[in-house]
Amino acid sequence: MDLPPPPPRAEDTPVSPPVAPERESPSMLSFGGPGWIADVFDVKVDFDNDVLVRDKGQKFTVPFTSCREAIPMYRPGDVISGLITVKSPPGFEVTANMITVRAEEYVCLLDPYVTNDMKRVQQIVVDAPVLIGGEQTFRFELDLSCSVVVDPEGVPPTMPVDFCSPAEDYIGTQFAIKHALVVEIQRPWWTFDVNFHEPFAVYDNTNPAPVKSLGRKQLSENELEQLIQSEIQASYLVGDDETDEDAIRETCTRLYEEGLEVESHVLLIPDFPAETCTFDYGCDSVNTDEGITGTLTIRNSKVDVNHLELSFYKNESIDGAIWETVLKVIQIGKDGPLGEGEKCETPFTPAFEGTHIRIGFKEFKTQTSKLANELDLENEGKFISPTLSKRSSGTGRNLYKHTMSVEYFVRLSTITAGDECNYWDTNEIYLFRQRMPEGAAKKGKNTEAGGSGV
């Protein structure tokens, strides 16, 4: 009887040699393949941070495809850390010559082609060529307090410290200040580098308003001359054939010098025909979750008025162009502030002695999302953000000449009866943030998160 053959022994079983993953060459993954049509690497960034804000500034995010619904939030002096995961196509090892991660601050205008890299801090996580097969992770750590200003060529010039400190995120009507973590993977000469953008936000709630006023800004001779020339040009533009340049110069200089003698938290209309016409709001520095409260005093007015107006508005300025957004106008009648829809029917002689008027900031607050750890930031220009002092916009080679700012002003106007002549005075008011709005942080993560405005 024929017996079946014995089972093969393990040492007799032929073993196929392992198949090594294909390595990249100029003929693969380069000419017309991944790396040309699409990025050869998939990149993912995981931040060591679970404090999130909701970002609605897609029109200002570069590239717009990198816009996320919720992005991590940091303060200007924080350290950003996390993991970068780089994944190659299945079955291939792909060359990366160098991997750099950097935190960038940039200004973006409504024109998507106008974007300016202003500040950066970077770290090289891979400094020699490496083959990446499958997934590899790399840890990064960036200190935002070490940010430096860069000029259009990317070279850090010698700049004052206040120009170098990170600015807060700002989403306005005409421009925005944004931040992004950029992962750059340098590739061989025959293909293209890989750049990956992951947005993050910068906000500061550690800078409350000072108790005392900061005081009025003193103008240099050049700044005063520019002010005078703008008034002269305005006179010609309105068709005044009898423009007296010397009289305008004398009036502007006199009013400026008289204004320096008035407290910076007092609106004084010096040319209104009355013994006094003032609005005193106590301090020129206010927190974003508070408001402006002051007293209106008008004595011995020699003219009647249709009404008075107390206005609060914001100026966005970049490279000399200014956009004004009126945030609130309170009309004042004979008996004080008018309600919604109310009007003064007949002219009256204004007489007020310490009448309290308030502009609250709660009406400008951002909308808190339903999630406990996220915050919606409106991008229609009517939200309250801290004052952005003048700093470089990065839009030109002269970093001192090309600047941007966000400023707030309060104005008292009297509109007289008959000739409709306006008298007014305007003061700058400085806004600070002492706390983030409700919902900015996860419960238990930031016990100081609370408040009502941003």
C-alpha positions in Angstrom: 0.0 0.0 0.0 1.3 3.4 -1.0 1.6 5.7 2.0 1.0 9.5 1.5 4.2 11.6 1.4 5.3 13.1 4.7 4.5 16.7 5.2 7.3 19.1 4.2 9.6 20.2 6.9 9.9 23.9 7.6 13.5 24.0 6.5 12.4 22.6 3.1 9.7 25.3 2.5 11.0 27.9 0.1 10.9 31.4 1.5 10.2 34.3 -0.7 12.6 37.2 -0.2 11.0 40.2 1.5 9.9 42.9 -0.9 11.5 46.2 -0.1 9.4 49.3 -0.6 10.2 51.1 -3.7 12.4 54.1 -3.2 11.7 57.4 -4.9 13.6 58.2 -8.0 13.4 60.9 -10.6 11.1 58.6 -12.6 8.7 57.8 -9.8 6.6 60.0 -7.6 7.9 63.0 -9.4 7.4 63.6 -13.1 3.6 63.9 -13.4 3.0 61.8 -10.2 2.4 62.6 -6.6 4.5 65.7 -5.7 3.5 67.3 -9.0 -0.2 67.0 -9.2 -0.7 66.7 -5.4 1.5 66.8 -2.3 3.4 63.5 -2.0 3.1 63.6 1.8 0.0 63.7 4.0 0.7 66.0 7.0 -1.2 66.2 10.2 -0.6 68.5 13.2 -1.8 67.6 16.7 -1.4 70.5 19.2 -0.9 70.0 22.9 -3.8 72.3 23.6 -7.6 71.8 23.9 -8.6 75.4 24.4 -10.4 76.3 21.2 -11.9 79.3 19.5 -14.2 79.2 16.5 -12.8 81.0 13.5 -15.1 82.7 11.0 -12.4 84.5 9.1 -12.2 82.2 6.1 -12.0 85.1 3.6 -8.8 86.2 5.4 -7.2 82.7 6.0 -4.4 81.8 3.6 -4.7 79.4 2.0 -8.5 79.5 2.5 -8.7 75.7 2.3 -6.8 75.6 5.6 -9.6 77.3 7.5 -10.9 75.2 10.4 -14.1 75.6 12.4 -12.3 75.5 15.7 -8.6 76.3 16.2 -6.4 76.2 19.3 -5.8 79.4 21.2 -2.6 80.7 22.8 -1.4 83.8 24.5 1.5 85.9 23.1 4.1 84.5 25.4 3.0 80.8 25.3 5.0 77.8 24.0 3.3 76.0 21.2 4.0 72.3 21.2 2.7 69.1 19.6 3.3 66.3 17.1 3.6 66.4 13.3 2.7 63.2 11.5 4.1 62.8 8.0 2.7 59.9 5.9 4.1 58.7 2.6 2.1 56.9 -0.2 1.5 53.2 0.5 4.4 51.0 -0.5 6.9 53.8 -1.1 9.7 55.4 0.9 9.9 59.1 0.0 12.8 61.4 0.5 12.6 64.5 2.8 15.7 66.6 2.8 14.6 68.8 5.7 11.5 69.4 7.8 10.9 72.8 9.3 8.0 73.9 11.4 7.4 77.6 12.1 4.7 79.8 13.6 3.9 82.7 11.4 1.9 85.9 11.9 0.6 87.5 8.7 -1.6 90.3 7.6 -4.2 89.6 4.9 -6.3 92.1 3.0 -9.5 91.5 1.2 -7.5 90.9 -2.0 -6.4 87.2 -1.5 -3.1 87.9 -3.4 -2.0 90.5 -0.8 -0.7 88.6 2.2 2.3 89.7 4.2 4.4 87.5 6.5 5.2 89.7 9.5 6.7 87.7 12.3 7.9 84.1 12.7 9.6 81.7 15.0 10.8 78.4 13.6 12.3 75.1 14.5 14.1 72.5 12.3 12.8 69.1 13.4 14.7 67.1 10.6 18.0 68.6 9.5 19.3 65.9 7.2 17.8 63.8 4.3 15.6 61.0 5.5 13.5 58.3 3.9 10.0 58.3 5.1 8.0 55.1 4.6 4.5 54.8 6.1 3.9 57.2 9.0 6.5 59.0 11.1 5.9 61.5 13.9 8.1 64.4 15.0 7.7 66.6 18.1 8.0 70.3 17.9 8.1 73.2 20.4 8.0 76.9 19.5 8.2 79.8 22.0 6.0 82.7 20.7 7.9 85.2 22.9 11.0 84.6 20.6 9.2 85.8 17.5 11.1 88.1 15.2 9.9 90.6 12.6 10.8 89.7 9.0 11.1 92.0 6.0 9.8 91.2 2.5 12.9 89.1 1.9 12.4 87.1 5.2 15.4 88.7 6.9 14.9 89.9 10.5 15.9 93.6 10.7 16.8 95.6 13.8 13.4 96.6 15.3 12.0 97.9 18.6 10.8 95.2 20.9 7.1 96.4 20.6 7.3 95.8 16.9 8.4 92.2 17.6 5.8 91.1 20.2 3.1 88.9 18.7 -0.2 90.7 17.9 -3.6 89.3 18.8 -5.7 87.8 16.1 -7.9 90.5 14.5 -10.7 90.0 12.0 -11.9 93.3 10.7 -13.8 94.7 7.7 -10.8 95.4 5.5 -7.8 93.4 6.9 -7.1 90.7 9.4 -4.1 89.6 11.5 -3.9 85.8 11.5 -1.5 83.1 12.7 -0.6 79.7 11.3 1.7 76.8 12.0 3.5 76.1 8.7 5.2 72.7 8.2 7.6 72.8 5.3 9.1 69.6 3.9 12.0 70.3 1.5 12.2 67.8 -1.4 14.8 66.8 -4.0 15.4 69.3 -6.8 13.3 67.3 -9.4 10.1 67.8 -7.5 8.3 70.3 -5.3 8.5 71.1 -1.6 5.4 70.3 0.6 3.9 73.2 2.6 1.1 72.5 5.2 -0.7 75.3 7.0 -2.6 74.8 10.3 -4.2 77.9 11.8 -4.1 78.8 15.4 -5.2 81.9 17.3 -3.4 84.3 19.7 -5.4 86.2 22.3 -4.2 87.9 25.5 -6.3 88.3 28.7 -3.5 89.4 31.0 -3.4 93.1 30.2 -6.2 94.9 32.0 -6.8 98.6 31.6 -4.8 100.9 33.9 -6.6 102.7 36.7 -5.4 106.1 35.6 -5.7 107.7 32.1 -2.8 107.2 29.7 -3.0 110.9 28.7 -3.1 112.7 25.4 -0.8 111.9 22.5 1.7 114.7 21.8 2.1 115.3 18.1 5.5 115.9 16.5 6.0 119.0 14.3 5.5 116.9 11.2 2.3 115.2 12.5 0.9 118.6 13.4 1.7 120.0 10.0 0.1 116.9 8.3 -3.1 117.7 10.4 -3.1 121.3 9.3 -2.6 120.4 5.6 -5.5 117.9 5.8 -7.8 120.6 7.1 -6.6 123.0 4.4 -7.3 120.4 1.7 -10.7 119.6 3.2 -11.6 123.3 3.0 -10.8 123.4 -0.7 -12.6 120.1 -1.4 -15.9 121.5 0.0 -15.6 124.4 -2.5 -14.7 127.2 -0.1 -13.3 129.8 -2.5 -12.4 132.0 0.4 -10.1 129.5 2.2 -7.7 131.4 4.5 -4.8 129.0 5.0 -3.2 131.2 7.6 -6.4 131.3 9.6 -6.8 127.5 9.4 -3.2 127.1 10.6 -3.7 129.4 13.5 -7.0 127.8 14.5 -5.6 124.2 14.3 -2.5 125.1 16.3 -4.5 127.0 19.0 -7.0 124.1 19.4 -4.3 121.5 19.6 -2.4 123.5 22.3 -5.6 124.1 24.2 -6.5 120.4 24.0 -3.3 119.4 25.7 -4.4 121.3 28.7 -7.7 119.3 29.0 -7.7 115.9 30.7 -7.7 113.1 28.2 -10.9 111.7 29.6 -12.8 114.9 29.0 -14.6 115.9 25.8 -14.6 119.7 25.7 -16.2 121.6 22.8 -14.4 125.0 23.1 -16.1 126.8 20.3 -19.7 125.9 21.3 -21.4 129.2 22.5 -21.9 128.3 26.1 -20.1 128.8 29.4 -19.1 125.1 29.3 -19.9 122.0 27.2 -18.1 118.8 28.5 -18.5 115.1 28.7 -16.3 113.6 31.5 -16.0 109.8 31.5 -13.3 109.4 34.2 -10.6 107.5 32.4 -9.3 107.1 28.8 -8.6 103.4 29.3 -11.4 100.9 29.4 -11.7 97.1 29.5 -13.5 95.4 26.6 -16.1 93.8 28.9 -17.0 97.2 30.5 -18.1 100.4 28.8 -18.0 104.1 28.8 -19.9 106.0 31.6 -19.7 109.7 31.9 -21.4 112.9 32.9 -22.6 115.6 30.5 -22.5 119.2 31.6 -23.7 122.2 29.5 -24.2 125.6 31.2 -25.5 128.9 29.9 -25.9 127.9 26.3 -26.5 130.9 24.0 -28.0 128.9 21.1 -30.7 126.3 20.7 -29.9 122.8 19.4 -31.9 120.2 17.5 -30.2 117.5 19.5 -26.8 116.2 20.8 -25.0 113.0 19.8 -22.6 110.9 21.7 -20.8 108.5 19.2 -18.5 105.6 19.6 -16.6 104.4 16.6 -13.6 102.4 15.4 -10.9 103.2 12.9 -9.0 100.5 11.0 -5.8 102.0 9.5 -3.3 100.3 7.2 -0.7 102.0 5.0 -2.5 105.4 5.3 -5.9 104.2 4.4 -8.6 104.5 7.1 -11.9 102.7 7.5 -14.4 104.1 10.0 -17.0 101.8 11.6 -19.6 103.5 13.8 -20.4 101.2 16.6 -23.0 103.3 18.6 -24.7 106.7 18.4 -26.8 107.9 21.3 -29.0 110.9 20.6 -29.6 113.3 23.5 -32.7 115.4 23.9 -33.9 118.0 26.4 -34.4 115.4 29.1 -31.4 113.2 28.4 -30.7 110.2 26.1 -33.5 109.3 23.7 -34.9 105.9 23.4 -35.0 103.8 20.3 -37.0 105.5 17.6 -37.4 108.7 19.6 -36.7 112.1 18.0 -36.6 115.7 19.2 -39.6 117.5 17.7 -38.6 121.1 18.6 -35.2 122.8 19.2 -34.3 123.4 22.8 -31.7 125.2 24.9 -29.4 122.5 26.3 -28.9 122.7 30.0 -27.3 119.6 31.7 -25.6 119.3 35.0 -23.8 116.0 35.5 -26.3 114.0 33.5 -25.1 110.3 33.4 -24.8 108.7 30.0 -23.4 105.2 29.3 -22.3 103.3 26.2 -22.2 99.6 27.2 -20.0 97.1 25.4 -22.3 94.1 26.1 -24.2 94.8 22.9 -21.0 94.3 20.9 -20.1 91.0 22.5 -19.2 88.0 20.4 -21.6 85.1 20.2 -20.8 82.1 22.4 -21.3 78.7 20.7 -23.2 75.9 22.2 -20.0 74.0 22.9 -18.5 74.8 26.3 -15.0 75.1 25.1 -15.4 77.2 21.9 -16.0 80.8 21.1 -17.5 82.4 18.0 -15.6 85.4 16.7 -17.7 87.7 14.5 -15.9 89.0 11.5 -18.2 91.9 10.5 -16.0 94.6 12.1 -18.5 95.5 14.8 -17.0 93.5 17.6 -14.9 95.0 20.4 -11.2 94.1 20.4 -8.3 95.7 22.3 -6.6 98.7 20.8 -3.9 97.7 18.3 -1.1 100.3 18.6 0.7 101.3 15.5 3.0 98.6 14.2 4.5 97.3 10.9 2.0 95.9 8.4 4.8 94.2 6.4 3.3 95.5 3.1 6.5 97.3 2.0 10.2 97.4 2.4 10.1 100.3 4.8 8.7 98.5 8.0 8.4 101.9 9.8 6.5 103.6 7.0 4.0 100.8 6.3 2.0 100.5 9.4 -1.4 99.4 10.7 -3.5 100.1 13.8 -7.0 99.7 15.3 -8.2 102.7 17.3 -11.4 103.6 19.1 -12.9 107.1 19.6 -15.7 108.8 21.4 -17.2 112.0 20.0 -19.6 114.6 21.4 -21.5 116.6 18.8 -24.1 119.4 19.1 -26.3 120.1 16.1 -27.7 123.6 16.3 -31.1 124.7 15.1 -31.5 126.8 12.0 -28.2 126.6 10.2 -27.5 123.0 11.1 -24.0 123.9 12.3 -22.2 121.1 14.0 -19.8 121.6 17.0 -17.9 118.6 18.2 -14.9 117.2 20.0 -13.3 113.8 19.7 -11.0 111.8 22.0 -9.3 108.5 21.5 -10.2 105.8 24.0 -7.9 102.8 24.7 -9.3 99.4 25.0 -7.8 96.5 27.0 -8.8 92.9 27.7 -8.8 91.6 31.2 -10.6 88.3 30.6 -11.8 86.2 27.7 -15.5 86.0 26.9 -17.6 83.2 28.3 -17.0 79.9 26.5 -13.4 80.7 25.5 -12.0 77.9 27.6 -13.1 74.5 28.7 -14.8 74.3 32.0 -12.1 73.8 34.7 -9.3 74.7 32.4 -9.4 78.5 32.9 -11.3 79.7 35.9 -10.8 83.3 34.9 -12.7 82.9 31.6 -15.9 84.8 32.0 -16.9 88.3 30.9 -19.0 89.5 28.1 -16.9 91.0 25.3 -13.8 90.4 23.2 
